[in-house]
Amino acid sequence: MAFDLQEQEQIAEFKAWWNDWGKWLAGALVAGLAAWGGWAGWQSHQASQAHDAGELYSQAETQLQSDPAKLTETTKSIEQKYGSTAYAARASLLAAKADVNASKPADAEAQLKWAISNAKEAPLRDVARLRLSALQLDAGQFDAALATLQAREDDAFTALFAEARGDVLVEKGDKAGARDAYRDAQSKLPKDAPNLKFVEVKLEALGKD
């Protein structure tokens, strides 16, 4: 098939353009496809990890009541194999609860500290802090408990942390500080909050300024 002069010029221009840019574009296309393939593979891997972790977490929930000793092993497996998933910190909280029930505060503290260091969600980290401060309070570690409560992240936990701080200060003998903490909690709790009455009772027990 013969091309006229204009067509031949267009073909020549395209060949020149391809020599300059074609290989680069082809390389970019290959790189883009490889990146997309890697991203898709990573997404698939993450989904698989979450699924497997979820299966183990379901076992852990059952074991909390039926076999607490086995729960420790299951939690360790989740933490080691699926520590980046949302289930890992939740399993740590379950294991800590089982350890408290079994009168193993040191083990419970280790689980809660793991959750604080590794949970991806701030609310979970704050739940772990509240439970850790309660253990520290029971152990008479008042300054450690106050330091734990000082690290709150989620504003939704402000009232609960204030109440917990008040509990620690009462035991420490700082009635004025405890009173201020309870008042802070009282001011931030919704009127229908189930623990509001408890806070008011604690305030009354401290007496007037």
Secondary structure in CASP SS format (residue, H / E / C, confidence):
PFRMAT SS
TARGET T0000
AUTHOR 0000-0000-0000
METHOD secondary structure of the structure
MODEL  1
M C 1.00
A C 1.00
F C 1.00
D C 1.00
L H 1.00
Q H 1.00
E H 1.00
Q H 1.00
E H 1.00
Q H 1.00
I H 1.00
A H 1.00
E H 1.00
F H 1.00
K H 1.00
A H 1.00
W H 1.00
W H 1.00
N H 1.00
D H 1.00
W H 1.00
G H 1.00
K H 1.00
W H 1.00
L H 1.00
A H 1.00
G H 1.00
A H 1.00
L H 1.00
V H 1.00
A H 1.00
G H 1.00
L H 1.00
A H 1.00
A H 1.00
W H 1.00
G H 1.00
G H 1.00
W H 1.00
A H 1.00
G H 1.00
W H 1.00
Q H 1.00
S H 1.00
H H 1.00
Q H 1.00
A H 1.00
S H 1.00
Q H 1.00
A H 1.00
H H 1.00
D H 1.00
A H 1.00
G H 1.00
E H 1.00
L H 1.00
Y H 1.00
S H 1.00
Q H 1.00
A H 1.00
E H 1.00
T H 1.00
Q H 1.00
L H 1.00
Q H 1.00
S H 1.00
D C 1.00
P H 1.00
A H 1.00
K H 1.00
L H 1.00
T H 1.00
E H 1.00
T H 1.00
T H 1.00
K H 1.00
S H 1.00
I H 1.00
E H 1.00
Q H 1.00
K H 1.00
Y H 1.00
G C 1.00
S C 1.00
T C 1.00
A H 1.00
Y H 1.00
A H 1.00
A H 1.00
R H 1.00
A H 1.00
S H 1.00
L H 1.00
L H 1.00
A H 1.00
A H 1.00
K H 1.00
A H 1.00
D H 1.00
V H 1.00
N H 1.00
A C 1.00
S C 1.00
K C 1.00
P H 1.00
A H 1.00
D H 1.00
A H 1.00
E H 1.00
A H 1.00
Q H 1.00
L H 1.00
K H 1.00
W H 1.00
A H 1.00
I H 1.00
S H 1.00
N H 1.00
A C 1.00
K C 1.00
E C 1.00
A H 1.00
P H 1.00
L H 1.00
R H 1.00
D H 1.00
V H 1.00
A H 1.00
R H 1.00
L H 1.00
R H 1.00
L H 1.00
S H 1.00
A H 1.00
L H 1.00
Q H 1.00
L H 1.00
D H 1.00
A C 1.00
G C 1.00
Q C 1.00
F H 1.00
D H 1.00
A H 1.00
A H 1.00
L H 1.00
A H 1.00
T H 1.00
L H 1.00
Q C 1.00
A C 1.00
R C 1.00
E C 1.00
D C 1.00
D H 1.00
A H 1.00
F H 1.00
T H 1.00
A H 1.00
L H 1.00
F H 1.00
A H 1.00
E H 1.00
A H 1.00
R H 1.00
G H 1.00
D H 1.00
V H 1.00
L H 1.00
V H 1.00
E H 1.00
K H 1.00
G C 1.00
D C 1.00
K H 1.00
A H 1.00
G H 1.00
A H 1.00
R H 1.00
D H 1.00
A H 1.00
Y H 1.00
R H 1.00
D H 1.00
A H 1.00
Q H 1.00
S H 1.00
K H 1.00
L C 1.00
P C 1.00
K C 1.00
D C 1.00
A C 1.00
P C 1.00
N C 1.00
L H 1.00
K H 1.00
F H 1.00
V H 1.00
E H 1.00
V H 1.00
K H 1.00
L H 1.00
E H 1.00
A H 1.00
L H 1.00
G C 1.00
K C 1.00
D C 1.00
END
